[in-house]
Amino acid sequence: KGKYGLDIRKTFFTMRVVKHWNRLPGGVVDAPSLEIFKIRLDGALSNLL
């Protein structure tokens, strides 16, 4: 029963998003505007591929 409950938590949307958000570089997270955030996010994601 306990293991099942822990496995369900891993699939929550918020848990998945927070994990990836915390892995973003500080320059992306601290962007002063949405436009700059998008540009920096594209750059960070392109480095992963």
HELIX and SHEET records of a PDB file:
HELIX    1   1 GLY A    2  ARG A    9  1                                   8    
HELIX    2   2 PHE A   13  ARG A   23  1                                  11    
HELIX    3   3 GLY A   26  VAL A   29  1                                   4    
HELIX    4   4 LEU A   34  LEU A   48  1                                  15    
END                                                                             
